């Protein structure tokens, strides 16, 4: 049981504190919605993760903004292809809620590894951006320890935190 809790709540003794946190209910509801948007596993889906991004960590995910809500054609090809011309609507949502883009998440059909296009074309191509990948069209594991966790450093370079359990993403239960 302690190893499961360490993976889920990364900040337990012996583990580094997570760099991003999300209320467990928000994360699970968002992952469930991503699964629904795959249309039974026929296409990928994804979302921007918005919330609080203080100068020091952890960043806090407060909401999912789904790609296809901003760009109705983002999922038409079966893989995520988001039209950057639709970003002003995301910026408007962030301004209205006083949030920032904290990370992004999308689903893959089988594994949680980054594809060549994921690596070459980050959704937010700035250093310090985080990206999560849920395997099995979000029908399987959606918690740290079973998902892809990546940090973009800039200039095409990424750090894979997937095997670090919850050291990047920590889910917290309401008190």
C-alpha positions as CSV (number, residue, x, y, z in Angstrom):
1,X,0.0,0.0,0.0
2,X,2.7,2.6,0.8
3,X,4.2,2.3,-2.8
4,X,0.7,3.0,-4.3
5,X,0.3,6.0,-2.0
6,X,3.7,7.2,-2.9
7,X,2.9,7.0,-6.6
8,X,-0.5,8.7,-6.1
9,X,0.5,11.4,-3.6
10,X,4.2,11.9,-4.5
11,X,4.9,14.1,-1.4
12,X,4.8,11.3,1.2
13,X,8.0,10.7,3.2
14,X,11.0,9.7,1.0
15,X,9.5,11.2,-2.1
16,X,10.1,14.6,-3.7
17,X,7.2,17.0,-3.6
18,X,5.2,17.1,-6.8
19,X,5.9,20.0,-9.1
20,X,2.2,20.1,-10.3
21,X,-0.8,19.2,-8.2
22,X,-4.4,18.6,-9.1
23,X,-7.5,17.7,-7.0
24,X,-8.1,14.0,-7.6
25,X,-11.7,14.6,-8.6
26,X,-10.8,17.2,-11.2
27,X,-8.2,14.9,-12.7
28,X,-10.4,11.8,-12.8
29,X,-13.4,13.8,-14.2
30,X,-11.1,15.3,-16.9
31,X,-9.6,11.9,-17.8
32,X,-13.1,10.4,-18.0
33,X,-14.1,13.2,-20.4
34,X,-11.0,12.6,-22.5
35,X,-12.0,9.0,-22.8
36,X,-15.5,9.9,-23.9
37,X,-14.1,12.2,-26.6
38,X,-12.2,9.3,-28.1
39,X,-15.5,8.0,-29.4
40,X,-14.9,4.5,-28.2
41,X,-11.2,4.5,-28.9
42,X,-11.5,5.7,-32.5
43,X,-9.4,8.8,-32.1
44,X,-7.1,10.7,-29.8
45,X,-8.3,13.5,-27.6
46,X,-6.7,16.2,-25.5
47,X,-6.9,19.3,-23.3
48,X,-5.0,22.2,-22.0
49,X,-4.7,22.1,-18.2
50,X,-5.2,25.5,-16.7
51,X,-4.9,26.8,-13.2
52,X,-2.5,28.6,-11.0
53,X,1.1,29.0,-11.9
54,X,2.9,30.7,-9.0
55,X,6.5,31.8,-9.2
56,X,7.4,28.8,-7.1
57,X,6.1,25.3,-7.4
58,X,3.8,23.5,-7.2
59,X,1.7,24.7,-10.1
60,X,-2.0,23.9,-9.5
61,X,-4.3,22.4,-12.2
62,X,-7.9,23.7,-11.7
63,X,-9.6,22.9,-15.0
64,X,-9.4,21.1,-18.4
65,X,-10.1,23.0,-21.6
66,X,-10.6,20.4,-24.3
67,X,-8.9,20.9,-27.7
68,X,-12.1,20.2,-29.6
69,X,-14.1,22.8,-27.6
70,X,-11.6,25.4,-28.9
71,X,-11.0,23.9,-32.3
72,X,-13.9,21.8,-33.5
73,X,-11.7,20.1,-36.1
74,X,-8.7,19.3,-33.8
75,X,-9.6,15.6,-33.6
76,X,-11.0,15.0,-37.1
77,X,-7.9,13.2,-38.4
78,X,-7.9,10.7,-35.6
79,X,-4.8,12.3,-34.0
80,X,-4.6,15.6,-32.3
81,X,-3.9,18.5,-34.6
82,X,-4.7,21.8,-32.9
83,X,-5.0,24.9,-35.0
84,X,-2.9,27.6,-33.3
85,X,-5.2,30.2,-34.6
86,X,-7.7,29.0,-32.0
87,X,-5.5,30.0,-29.1
88,X,-7.0,33.4,-28.5
89,X,-10.1,31.7,-27.1
90,X,-7.9,29.8,-24.6
91,X,-6.2,33.1,-23.6
92,X,-9.6,34.6,-23.1
93,X,-10.7,31.7,-20.8
94,X,-7.5,32.1,-18.9
95,X,-8.0,35.8,-18.5
96,X,-11.6,35.4,-17.4
97,X,-10.7,32.8,-14.7
98,X,-7.3,34.5,-13.9
99,X,-5.5,31.2,-14.7
100,X,-2.6,30.3,-16.9
101,X,-1.8,27.2,-19.0
102,X,-0.1,24.9,-16.6
103,X,0.3,21.8,-18.8
104,X,-1.4,19.8,-21.5
105,X,-2.7,16.2,-21.7
106,X,-3.7,13.9,-24.5
107,X,-4.4,10.2,-25.0
108,X,-2.6,7.6,-27.1
109,X,-4.1,4.3,-28.3
110,X,-1.7,2.0,-26.5
111,X,1.3,3.3,-24.7
112,X,2.2,6.6,-23.0
113,X,5.4,7.3,-24.8
114,X,5.9,10.4,-26.8
115,X,5.5,10.1,-30.5
116,X,8.0,11.8,-32.9
117,X,5.4,14.4,-33.6
118,X,4.8,15.0,-29.8
119,X,8.5,15.6,-29.4
120,X,8.9,17.8,-32.5
121,X,5.7,19.9,-32.0
122,X,5.0,20.7,-28.4
123,X,1.6,22.2,-27.8
124,X,3.2,25.0,-25.9
125,X,6.7,25.3,-27.2
126,X,8.3,27.1,-24.3
127,X,10.7,25.8,-21.8
128,X,9.1,24.6,-18.5
129,X,5.9,23.4,-20.1
130,X,4.6,20.0,-18.9
131,X,2.8,17.4,-21.1
132,X,1.0,14.3,-19.9
133,X,0.0,11.3,-22.0
134,X,-2.7,8.8,-21.0
135,X,-2.4,5.3,-22.5
136,X,-5.2,3.1,-23.9
137,X,-7.4,6.1,-24.9
138,X,-7.7,6.9,-21.1
139,X,-9.4,3.6,-20.6
140,X,-6.6,2.2,-18.5
141,X,-4.3,3.9,-15.9
142,X,-4.8,7.7,-15.6
143,X,-2.8,8.3,-12.5
144,X,0.9,9.0,-12.0
145,X,3.0,5.8,-12.3
146,X,1.0,4.7,-15.3
147,X,1.0,7.8,-17.5
148,X,3.5,9.7,-19.5
149,X,4.9,12.8,-17.7
150,X,7.2,15.0,-19.8
151,X,8.8,18.4,-19.3
152,X,9.8,20.5,-22.3
153,X,13.2,22.3,-21.8
154,X,13.1,24.2,-25.1
155,X,15.1,23.8,-28.3
156,X,13.5,20.4,-29.0
157,X,14.7,18.8,-25.7
158,X,12.4,17.0,-23.3
159,X,12.9,15.3,-19.9
160,X,10.8,12.1,-19.3
161,X,9.5,12.0,-15.7
162,X,7.2,9.0,-16.4
163,X,9.1,6.5,-14.3
164,X,9.5,8.9,-11.4
165,X,6.0,8.1,-10.2
166,X,4.3,11.2,-8.8
167,X,7.4,13.4,-8.5
168,X,6.0,15.6,-11.4
169,X,2.2,15.3,-10.9
170,X,0.6,14.7,-7.5
171,X,-3.1,14.1,-7.1
172,X,-4.7,15.3,-3.8
173,X,-7.9,14.3,-2.2
174,X,-10.2,16.9,-0.7
175,X,-9.9,17.3,3.0
